[in-house]
Amino acid sequence: MEKFEQMSEVLKAIAHPARLKIIAGLLKNECNVSQIQLALRLPQSTISQHLKVLRNVGIIKGRREGTKVCYKVIVKWVEVIIRIIDKE
């Protein structure tokens, strides 16, 4: 049952339009908060909050590059869901 609870948490995390857009963007290009902010035209603090939610459930992972952190999607089934949604 734990698997379904974890999946439920991940689905809750992606059930926000901004987070869906962030994930879709990260699938096309790993990037940092500044790049996401430019693409979505949302305040940096809002982007950081969304990234924190995605990180906390394990959907994305960040890697430090100097002073920047680049994020990427690490859950394959989330990638499949987003690619299906993004085709429509």
GIZI-V729218 format. One record per run of one state. SS is the DSSP state (H for helix, E for strand, L for the rest). FROM is the first residue (numbers start at 1). TO is the last residue. If there is no record, write none. Layout:
SS;FROM;TO / SS;FROM;TO
This chain:
L;1;1 / H;2;14 / L;15;16 / H;17;28 / L;29;30 / E;31;31 / L;32;32 / H;33;40 / L;41;43 / H;44;56 / L;57;59 / E;60;65 / L;66;67 / E;68;73 / L;74;75 / H;76;87 / L;88;88
